Amino acid sequence: MTAPGNSGRELTYREVGASHGALPAGYRHAAVERELGNGAATFDVAVARLFAWDMHRAAGIRVAPSTPAPAVGVDVQLLFGIGPVRFPAWCRVIDVVDTPRRRGFTYGTLTGHPVSGEESFLVEHTTDGRVVGGVVAFSRPGRWYTRLAGPAVPLLQTLGVRRYLASLTD
């Protein structure tokens, strides 16, 4: 596994930051929210899991233990697959949200990633005490094998998003 940092790779799409507004045409869109519980302790646990990449690990994605917490400009190598058969997927953190009641980050795909697009992850502690996790994404096939896999790729992405959010609570 290559060490995180600056991989020298380039973003694979032009619509950088579009997951924060109107999602761009020509991509598959996903927006999923899940109530995680209530209170400051739930918020703190969810944020800690998100920023330690534990959410990704719980979804079956390998992330090197030495990977730094998400920060703008950090490149991270995610490894997708089963057992020893893994496909590398490089992403770059392009945005971080860090307010007392909202924490999260967005990353975009880099050269060689199986898909092209962006994902945003956010945990919010609402004024009524609820804690809500959310993922917003847009993507399209980025490699020959993801184009060949056709409808299986969106299904796998949907399952992954559900696992992401489930992993943020006890």
Secondary structure, 3 states (H helix, E strand, C coil): CCCCECCCCCECCCCCCHHHCCCCCCCEEEEEEEEEEEHHHHHHHHHHHHHCCHHHHHCCCEECCCCCCCCCCCEEEEEEEECCEEEEEEEEEEEEEECCCEEEEEEEEECCCCEEEEEEEEEEECCCCEEEEEEEEEEEECCHHHHHHCCHHHHHHHHHHHHHHHCCCC
